[in-house]
Amino acid sequence: MKVQVIAFTEKGYRLSEELKSRWLYAEKEGQGLFKRSGRWNAGNDGAYDGKTEICLHAKTKALPDISDQRELGSMVASWFGVSVTDSGESVCNDENDRDKSKDQTGDKASVIIFIGSTGIAVRAIAPFLIHKSEDPAVLVIDEAGHFVISLLSGHIGGANEFTAFISELIKAQPVITTASDIEGAFSVDVFAKENGFIISDFGKAKEVAAKVLRGEKLRIYSDIGMENLVKRPGIVEAEMLSSKEIDRADIVISYRTKYLQYEEPVIRPFDAIGLRLAAKRVYVGIGARKGVSEEDVMKAYDNCLKSSGIDSSSVAALVSIDIKKNEQGILTFSYKREIPFITYTPEELSSVIGDFAASAFVQSVTGVSNVCERAAAYAASRNGREKVLVHKQIYGNVTLAVAVAM
């Protein structure tokens, strides 16, 4: 995780040095933000691995030897992962351009901290803001270190958590203004972030937040068990619904595609009901012949998910046995689709209990009678109670199975 800190006075820069020292010491002592919050994710650019790179910058004549000579706009653009022209103008003119140019600079930050006035911070970041689902956490600290302000991306970007953490480090007063935090109420943004869910519609998320702040009870349908989720609403705040009542739901937690299969069965489009949270708890197990092509993997994967009605945004990882860890076709596919590829030993796969298709040939080659089903089930079991959704399917040179962590 990268943290970019900029100060505009000598006093502010000395504070940034103190902050960096205390932050890294806290991590060394096992008191970093990741250790304290367990399941926390580092902002909008992925899971936090507990390692923090803190980059300090100064823009002040009082420190000529270290003062950054770049334009402030160019610096901030690079921290947002945006390239700029020599004239200081952003290369990205819309959201699609922004997507294409993300992290071209290598300076993209999970957190940006301004030590100075909020006015400077607001003007500096304004040209590069896209959406709270993408923007980094932005904080402001006054140069005396009295206040730490959560300015942008308080929930999804983690600015509120950073604010609380940093305030404790430098003995400052945290300033957090998001309504759900002030009222101590359930926040769907935080709930989704902490549990790895993908918010499908931020307009509907606002409607849910408004309902909470009015003191009304939420109605929730979930494909997965709620008991192991964190930051979930309490009994007083929410009513759990069955699939037959899904039309009444304010929030639908599901790993399925836009259509939900009822028990009856009936089909309803998700956009006709409440806010959908894609549950990123699905694991796709893969077996393949040696030398399998990326194209074969892609076709098999897409066909499997489509035919089984599983939302691709709910896939947490592609999983297999360790002898496939260097299989180029699988590696290329996982890289292009940005899906983690995780492998396990034969002993690990053999440890999972279940009714799996067995192959003597696969046993002789890999040391385990089934790869795809066992890999999917084992991965899911490490993250909850496993349920196999799709048993072994054969697609030419590829076999696939799908399991979900309930």
C-alpha positions in Angstrom: 0.0 0.0 0.0 1.3 3.4 -0.9 0.7 6.6 1.1 1.6 10.0 -0.3 2.0 12.8 2.2 2.6 16.4 1.2 3.3 19.4 3.5 3.5 23.1 2.7 5.5 24.4 5.6 8.6 23.4 7.4 6.6 22.6 10.5 4.2 20.5 8.5 7.0 18.6 7.0 8.5 17.8 10.4 5.0 16.5 11.4 5.0 14.3 8.3 8.3 12.8 9.4 7.0 12.1 12.8 3.8 10.5 11.4 5.9 8.2 9.1 8.1 7.1 12.0 5.2 6.4 14.3 3.2 4.6 11.6 6.0 2.3 10.6 6.9 1.6 14.2 3.3 0.6 14.9 3.4 -1.8 12.0 6.7 -3.3 13.2 5.1 -3.8 16.7 2.1 -5.5 15.2 -0.2 -2.5 15.8 -0.6 -1.4 12.2 -4.1 -0.7 10.7 -4.3 -4.2 9.1 -3.5 -6.0 12.4 -6.0 -3.9 14.3 -8.9 -4.3 11.9 -8.3 -7.8 10.6 -10.4 -7.9 7.4 -9.7 -4.4 6.3 -8.9 -3.7 2.6 -6.6 -0.9 1.5 -8.8 1.5 -0.3 -10.0 1.1 -3.8 -6.9 -0.5 -5.3 -7.0 -3.9 -3.6 -6.4 -5.9 -0.5 -3.9 -4.6 2.0 -1.0 -6.9 2.6 0.1 -5.2 5.8 3.1 -3.5 4.1 3.1 0.3 3.8 5.3 2.6 1.7 5.0 6.2 3.0 6.3 8.8 0.6 7.0 12.3 2.0 6.9 15.5 -0.1 7.4 19.2 0.7 6.5 22.3 -1.2 8.0 25.2 0.7 10.8 27.7 0.2 11.8 27.0 3.8 13.2 23.6 2.7 14.8 24.3 -0.7 16.9 21.1 -0.7 13.9 18.8 -0.4 11.1 20.9 -1.8 9.4 19.2 -4.8 9.8 21.3 -8.0 6.9 19.7 -9.8 3.6 21.5 -10.2 1.2 20.4 -7.4 -1.4 19.4 -10.0 1.1 17.0 -11.7 2.0 15.5 -8.3 -1.6 14.9 -7.3 -2.5 13.5 -10.7 0.2 10.9 -10.4 -1.1 9.9 -7.0 -4.5 9.4 -8.6 -2.8 7.2 -11.2 -3.3 9.8 -14.0 -0.8 10.9 -16.5 -0.5 14.6 -17.3 0.9 16.6 -20.2 3.9 18.9 -20.0 1.5 21.8 -19.6 0.0 20.1 -16.5 -3.3 19.1 -18.2 -4.7 15.7 -17.4 -4.5 13.1 -20.2 -7.8 11.7 -19.0 -10.9 13.6 -20.0 -13.5 11.1 -18.9 -13.9 7.9 -16.8 -13.0 5.5 -19.7 -9.8 7.4 -20.3 -9.1 7.3 -16.6 -9.6 3.5 -16.5 -7.1 3.0 -19.3 -4.4 5.2 -17.7 -4.6 4.0 -14.2 -1.3 3.7 -12.4 0.8 4.6 -15.5 3.0 6.7 -13.2 3.7 4.1 -10.5 2.9 6.7 -7.9 -0.8 5.7 -7.4 -1.7 6.0 -3.8 -4.2 4.2 -1.6 -4.0 7.3 0.7 -3.2 10.9 0.1 -2.5 13.1 3.1 -2.3 16.9 2.9 -0.6 18.7 5.9 -2.0 22.2 5.4 -5.4 23.8 4.7 -8.5 21.9 3.4 -8.7 24.6 0.7 -5.4 23.6 -0.8 -6.4 19.9 -0.7 -9.9 20.5 -2.3 -8.5 22.5 -5.2 -5.7 20.1 -5.8 -7.8 16.9 -6.0 -10.9 18.3 -7.7 -9.8 17.8 -11.3 -9.1 14.1 -10.7 -12.2 12.9 -8.8 -14.2 10.2 -10.5 -16.4 8.3 -8.1 -16.2 7.1 -4.5 -15.8 3.5 -5.7 -12.5 4.5 -7.4 -11.0 7.5 -5.6 -8.3 7.1 -2.9 -8.7 8.1 0.7 -7.8 11.7 1.2 -7.0 13.2 4.6 -6.1 16.7 5.8 -4.0 17.4 8.9 -3.3 20.9 10.2 0.4 21.7 10.5 0.2 21.8 14.3 -1.2 18.3 14.4 -4.3 19.1 16.3 -6.9 17.7 13.8 -7.0 14.9 11.3 -9.8 15.3 8.8 -11.4 12.6 6.7 -11.9 14.5 3.5 -12.7 12.0 0.8 -13.7 8.3 0.4 -14.4 7.8 4.1 -16.0 4.4 3.8 -14.9 2.6 0.6 -11.5 4.2 0.4 -11.0 3.8 4.1 -10.4 7.4 5.0 -12.4 7.2 8.2 -10.3 4.3 9.4 -7.1 6.0 8.5 -8.3 9.1 10.3 -8.9 7.2 13.5 -5.6 5.4 13.2 -3.5 8.5 12.5 -5.2 10.5 15.1 -4.2 7.9 17.7 -0.6 7.9 16.4 -0.1 11.7 16.7 -2.5 12.3 19.5 -4.8 14.5 17.4 -8.6 15.0 17.2 -10.2 12.9 14.4 -12.8 14.8 12.3 -15.3 12.4 10.6 -18.4 13.8 9.1 -20.2 10.8 7.4 -23.7 10.6 8.8 -23.7 6.9 9.6 -20.6 7.3 11.7 -22.0 10.3 13.5 -25.2 8.4 14.3 -23.5 5.1 15.0 -25.7 3.5 12.3 -25.2 0.6 9.9 -23.3 1.7 6.8 -23.9 -0.3 3.6 -20.6 1.0 2.2 -18.6 -0.3 5.1 -20.5 -3.5 5.2 -19.8 -4.2 1.6 -16.1 -3.2 1.9 -15.4 -5.3 5.0 -17.0 -8.4 3.5 -15.6 -8.1 0.0 -19.0 -7.4 -1.7 -19.3 -5.3 -4.8 -21.9 -2.6 -4.8 -23.9 -2.7 -8.0 -25.7 0.6 -7.9 -24.5 3.5 -5.8 -27.9 5.3 -6.4 -29.6 2.4 -4.6 -26.9 2.5 -1.9 -27.9 6.1 -1.1 -31.5 5.0 -0.8 -30.5 2.3 1.7 -28.4 4.8 3.7 -31.3 7.3 3.8 -33.6 4.6 5.1 -31.2 3.7 7.8 -30.8 7.4 8.9 -34.6 7.7 9.0 -34.6 4.8 11.5 -36.4 2.4 9.3 -35.7 -1.3 9.3 -33.9 -2.8 6.3 -35.1 -5.9 4.5 -32.3 -8.2 3.4 -32.1 -11.3 1.3 -28.8 -13.2 1.2 -27.6 -16.3 -0.7 -24.9 -16.8 1.9 -25.0 -17.0 5.7 -25.0 -13.7 7.6 -23.6 -15.1 10.8 -19.9 -14.8 9.8 -20.2 -11.4 8.1 -18.7 -8.4 9.8 -20.2 -4.9 10.2 -23.6 -6.4 9.6 -26.8 -4.8 10.7 -28.3 -5.8 14.0 -31.6 -7.5 14.6 -33.2 -4.2 15.4 -31.9 -2.7 12.1 -32.8 -5.5 9.7 -35.3 -8.2 8.8 -34.0 -11.3 6.9 -36.2 -12.4 3.9 -36.7 -15.7 2.2 -36.2 -16.0 -1.6 -40.0 -15.9 -2.0 -40.0 -12.4 -0.5 -37.1 -11.0 -2.5 -39.3 -8.4 -4.2 -39.5 -6.6 -0.8 -35.7 -6.6 -0.3 -33.8 -3.4 0.2 -30.5 -5.3 -0.1 -29.9 -8.5 -2.0 -26.6 -10.3 -1.3 -25.9 -12.8 -4.1 -23.3 -14.6 -6.1 -25.7 -15.1 -9.0 -26.2 -13.1 -12.2 -29.0 -10.6 -12.7 -31.6 -13.3 -12.5 -32.3 -15.1 -9.3 -33.8 -18.6 -9.4 -36.6 -18.9 -6.9 -37.6 -22.0 -5.0 -41.0 -22.0 -6.9 -39.3 -21.4 -9.5 -39.8 -17.9 -10.8 -37.3 -15.5 -12.4 -36.9 -11.9 -11.4 -34.4 -9.3 -12.8 -32.2 -7.9 -10.0 -32.6 -4.4 -11.2 -36.3 -4.6 -10.4 -35.6 -5.1 -6.7 -33.2 -3.7 -4.1 -29.5 -2.9 -3.9 -27.5 -5.8 -5.1 -24.2 -6.7 -3.4 -22.2 -9.2 -5.4 -20.8 -11.7 -2.9 -17.2 -12.2 -3.9 -17.0 -15.6 -2.3 -17.0 -17.9 -5.4 -14.0 -20.1 -6.2 -13.6 -21.7 -9.7 -11.6 -24.9 -9.6 -9.7 -25.7 -12.8 -8.0 -28.7 -14.2 -6.3 -28.7 -17.6 -4.1 -30.6 -20.0 -0.5 -29.5 -20.1 0.1 -26.7 -22.5 -3.6 -25.6 -22.5 -4.2 -22.3 -24.3 -5.5 -19.1 -22.8 -8.3 -19.2 -25.4 -9.4 -22.6 -24.2 -9.4 -21.5 -20.6 -11.3 -18.3 -21.4 -14.0 -20.2 -23.4 -14.5 -22.8 -20.7 -14.6 -20.2 -17.9 -17.1 -17.9 -19.6 -19.3 -20.8 -20.7 -19.3 -22.4 -17.2 -20.3 -19.2 -15.4 -22.9 -18.2 -18.0 -24.6 -21.6 -18.1 -24.7 -21.8 -14.3 -25.9 -18.3 -13.7 -22.9 -17.2 -11.6 -21.9 -13.6 -11.7 -18.2 -13.2 -12.7 -17.8 -10.3 -10.3 -18.4 -12.7 -7.5 -15.4 -14.8 -8.3 -12.7 -14.5 -5.6 -10.1 -16.7 -7.2 -9.3 -19.3 -9.8 -7.8 -22.4 -8.0 -6.0 -25.6 -8.9 -3.3 -28.0 -7.8 0.3 -26.9 -7.4 1.6 -28.7 -10.4 -0.4 -26.2 -12.5 1.1 -23.1 -10.9 3.3 -22.4 -14.0 0.7 -23.3 -16.6 1.0 -20.4 -19.0 -2.5 -20.5 -20.5 -4.1 -20.3 -17.0 -1.6 -17.6 -15.8 -2.2 -15.4 -18.8 -6.0 -15.7 -18.5 -5.9 -14.9 -14.7 -3.7 -11.9 -15.3 -5.8 -10.4 -18.1 -9.0 -11.0 -16.1 -7.4 -9.8 -12.9 -8.5 -12.9 -11.1 -6.1 -14.3 -8.5 -4.8 -17.8 -9.3 -4.1 -19.9 -6.2 -2.8 -23.5 -6.1 -2.8 -26.1 -3.4 -0.8 -29.3 -2.6 -2.3 -32.7 -3.3 -2.4 -33.2 0.5 -4.5 -30.1 1.0 -6.9 -31.1 -1.8 -7.2 -34.6 -0.4 -8.2 -33.2 3.0 -11.5 -31.8 1.9 -14.5 -34.0 2.5 -17.2 -34.5 -0.1 -18.7 -36.5 -3.0 -16.3 -35.8 -5.9 -15.9 -37.3 -9.3 -12.9 -39.6 -9.3 -10.4 -40.4 -12.1 -7.7 -43.0 -11.9 -5.7 -41.2 -14.6 -5.8 -37.9 -12.7 -4.8 -39.7 -9.5 -1.8 -41.2 -11.3 -0.6 -37.8 -12.6 -1.5 -35.4 -9.8 -1.7 -37.6 -6.7 -5.3 -36.7 -6.1 -8.4 -38.2 -7.8 -10.0 -34.9 -8.7 -8.6 -31.5 -9.2 -11.2 -29.0 -10.1 -14.0 -30.0 -7.6 -11.6 -30.5 -4.8 -9.7 -27.2 -5.4 -13.0 -25.2 -5.5 -14.3 -26.9 -2.4 -11.1 -26.6 -0.5 -10.7 -22.9 -1.3 -14.2 -22.2 -0.3 -13.8 -24.2 3.0 -10.9 -21.9 4.0 -13.2 -18.9 3.8 -16.5 -20.3 5.2 -18.7 -23.3 4.9 -18.2 -24.7 1.4 -21.0 -25.5 -1.0 -20.3 -26.9 -4.4 -22.4 -25.1 -7.0 -21.2 -26.7 -10.1 -19.6 -30.2 -10.2 -17.0 -31.2 -12.7 -17.7 -29.9 -16.2 -15.5 -30.9 -19.2 -14.8 -28.3 -21.8 -12.3 -29.9 -24.2 -8.8 -29.5 -22.6 -10.3 -27.8 -19.5 -12.3 -29.1 -16.5 -14.1 -26.7 -14.2 -16.0 -26.8 -11.0 -17.5 -24.0 -8.8 -17.9 -23.7 -5.1 -19.0 -20.8 -2.8 -18.0 -20.0 0.8 -21.3 -19.7 2.6 
